[in-house]
Amino acid sequence: MARKDLESNFIDRPDPEIHASRPTREAEGRDRACREWLGLKDLTHYADVSERTLRSWIYSPVDPLPAAKVSGKVLVRKSDFDKYLEKHRVKPLGKINLDGIVRDVLEGACYGRQSPKV
């Protein structure tokens, strides 16, 4: 057998021992999804949002995403994150009281954000 054939066989066949010990991306994803607490990096993969967005939700002065900081690492309980998303679900336009919003804005403009004296 020519040297070139030997080299191509060696290159084409990965060492099974090396690849067997390395988890696949799918296995890592399943492993990550089964954990109760997720770091920000894992949470970015779980939720498909950036780490910057997650940090803004966590440190928001109004209705922050519950999180814990352990030895400098920010952790979020997966169930808390799911509840947070449910609470911030986009409402269909039919459920939003547009007339009430317009009325409140117009009253605020007319009365300088003070309620009318009755």
N, C-alpha and C positions, 0 to 999 in steps of 0.2 A: 504494500500500500504506500502511496506517495505521502510525503511529509505534509503537503497541503491538505490531503484528505484527512489525515490524523488531526490536524489543527482544527479543521472545520467540524469534525465530530466532537472534539473536546469543547469547542465554543458553543455548539448547538445544544449540547446536553449539560444542563446545570447540575451541580452536585446536589443530590437529593438530601444529604445530611444538612447542608447549609440552609436550604429552603424549607425543610421540615421544621426547623427550630424557629423560624421567623413567622410571626402571625400575619395573616393576610389583612388587607384593609377592611374587608367585610367582617372578619373576626374582631378586629379592633373596634369597629363601629358597633357591633353587637355587644361587646364587652362594655363600651362606653355607655350605651343605652341602658344597660342593666344596673348601673351604679346609682345610688341614691343622691349623692352629692357630686356636682360637676364643677371643675375649674372653668375659668372664662374661655380658655382655648377649646375645651371639650364642648362647652355650651354654644360656642360659635358654630361648631359643626352640627350640633343637635338642632339648633334653631335657624341656621342659615342667616345669621345677622352678624355684624362686625363686633369686635371686642369693644370698640369705641362706643357703639350704640348700647351695648350691655352696661358698660360703665356709666353712661349717662342715665340709664334707667335706674341703676343701683344708687347713684348719688343724687337723684332727683329730689328737690326739696318737697315736692308734692307727690304723694303716692309712690314711694320708691319700691323697686324690686327687692324683696327680702334676700339678704346675703349675709355670710359670715366671713370674717377674715382670720385665718389661722396661720401664724408665722409668716405673715405678709402675703399669703395666697388667698385670693377671694374665691369663695365657694358658694354655690347656689344649689339648694335642694331642688331636684328636678320637679317634684310635685308642686313646690311653691312657684316655680317658673310657669308650669302649665296653668295653675290657677291665675297667675298674673296675666297671662295671655288671654284667658277666658274673660277676665274682668275688663280687658281693653279691646275686646272684639269690636270690629267695625259694625255699626248698626245700619240696617237697611234704611234708605231714605224715607220710606213710608212710616217708620217708627219715630222719626225725628219730628218734633213739633216746630216746624218752620214758622208758622204764624206766631207762636209764642216768642220765638227768638227775635223775629222782626219787630214785634210789639215792644219787647224789652229794649231793643236797640233804639227804636224811635222815642220811647219814653225817656231813655237816658239822654238822648240828644236834646230833647225838648226841655227837660228839667235839670240838665247839668248833672246827671247821674244821681240825683236825689229823687226820691219818690214824691209824687204829687201830694200836696197837703189836702186832705179830704175834710 
